[in-house]
């Protein structure tokens, strides 16, 4: 089963502490499954952990979370070599791809080395829901802010650009995120930037922002853009987007 149009769920959430396992999938991941339209069988979820170097211990913990959620969960590992023979065929067989956080800069470099920039576009166009958290959110956009280079946030500008915007994550929990986004939008490094508080997700149908959802009450998303560009009155405008509770 595939979504009825190309769909992306870009988030700053998705996991919570488990009751009998280290992690459980939170409401945002379950929403990605709902967006895929799958029914009558276990949802097929591919976890992609490239941004953290495909840590096997983390894969194991997510496999346990998948068991609790009754998902048919598998992992696409690229270190030290791909663990599947045909990456595109494997991804096309999934309902949802969930990309975890870590270094978005390293993730993008490794993905391009394996041709995943083109593969993900075709998988997205085929209706597999692309989703993820933090680095796994920024990757679908033109770029955003990242600590991949060190503790001081910098811009990354070579995302897959499936979505024609930039992305800000952890907007309410990391103090430097909001001012860095505002500064980079003001100087033109970033264009219109869609940002999420922790626990919030942005749903895109095609390239249109179709919905904002949250698994945590009181959180929000934000659209940050330059108002009246090219004029003396130009300034950064931040619009709060109230989410629907999951």
Secondary structure, 3 states (H helix, E strand, C coil): CCCCCCEEEEECCCEEECCCCCEEECHHHHHHHHHHCCCCCCCEEEEECHHHCCCHHHHHHHHHHHHHHCCEEEEECCCCCCCCCCHHHHHHCCCEEEECCCCHHHHHHHHHHCCHHHHHHHHHHCCCEEEEECHHHHCCCCEEEECCCCCCCEEECCCCCCCCCEEECCCCCCCHHHHHHHHHHHCCCCCCEEEECCCEEEEEECCEEEEEEECCCCCEEEEEEEECCCCCCCEEEEEEEECEEC
